[in-house]
Amino acid sequence: MSADARVALVTGASRGLGRAVAERLGARGYHVYAVARTVGGLEELDDVIRGGGGAATLVPFDLGLAEEPDPLPGLAAKIMERHGCLNVMFGAAGVMPPHSPVSHQGGDDWERALRVNLGAARRLVCHFEGLLRRGSRPRAFFVGDAMASEGRAYISAYGVSKVAMEHLICAWGRELRGSGVKAAVVYPPIFRSNLRRLGFPGEDQGGYVTAAEVADVFMGVMDDDDFESGDKINLKN
């Protein structure tokens, strides 16, 4: 394992905040493992990172599929073989099912929200904690949503899965205290995104900040490192 190896794993990397963070990590010299289900978006990300002199490995698969066997252990093994460690993990993959009353929420939508928003986070923790422990200054961040805890009508599957994910990551982060690894939930402000557009169709997003602006704030938080493992961090200017 190289002492100066810098490796990052980003989920939801084909668009939005995941892509913006992946671009910035690539520009800083991290080898970015970019996970997303949209191949075209991953290829565009690859062009940006490589165009800036960086390196990326594209990992196209859907975290919401109940795949057997799970591809994440194989990805962890590949990173271990190639680099010996992981320095940054950024979990931005998320889904918001169509708005529906609780009593009418389709089972497929409910299960997919749980698999992507909660289950994928648990799987990432289980399969990549060991690699993070081998890295220098290892940090893991998962994107939360302050709105999820408000019990808003018609988005129960999204809200339940996001709140549970935040609890999971905060608990994990507290378990990691003293290990050298830090894990935290980050709360971005409302920003322009495809997820927001799908969840709130017809909404004018013109007054919201961009994913790029939020990513710049996040990079500053990562650099300052002024947080405790298990914290919830607001990404506001």
Steps between C-alpha positions, in 0.01 A plus 500: 500500500639837396509755780383771261231293326182703461192304407134603511174313455197707397148365453239690304794625297334548163311818583423760764701532819669162460635597162611846616690351795653229279627765257664695781660193654634401159643847448685462830671183393275237654439188297121510496290184496173635365186294564171577325237332286514754215781394266486815288537722805796296623671529163455878505650509850792289380566748217507790748731327748739367238493832316633659817779245532323282756406134509166330542359148499136480394276259688161487326241321706175575679526499879125448513507157341489197725795343322642165597786487544544858621762674279631721781730238659664451160550875465656516846734215407601680180581822689697300756701328228573818304545757778493332839276763658217747466527862611160651424154349466217729392152350487271711286279236338135555581148455368168671570200289396194672352289687754239275656292472818642247744201271453551497122880477486596226256708219642758521221553874559532442875751218459710693249521805728616279786757318283655816351471754782563267794613155390774625269648709783511197728665290230760770434581520870534123528718452193719811507569576867807275490642690202435834669688382810804439279496848346662823610254753648200288397161668484150381406206728428140416414247750369205550730191718471380717788152499346473123541452520877205740472246225427386669180191363333525282190875428518497241779722243324764764431479652848513171690794365297703820524446545876596136559815546288598806701456306826711217359787728395498702822509180705783364286687828532483488878622141493801615297613767748861445593568285193628778274202457266231768503147457365231765483168590343500817289192713447511703179267795455229454240682498166411447137488129431325230305390337827333822608338534158359147518377548857350844440399517132421844371697676773710797389856418605644826373548642848695204634876463509671258264655165584838649410459771763404245765798282402736794551365545854539127564863502388566779747339295779712200406814713500427671833420166665334691784241241600462192717436158357126442519411866445236648272650783295312780327650591164412866496714799408 
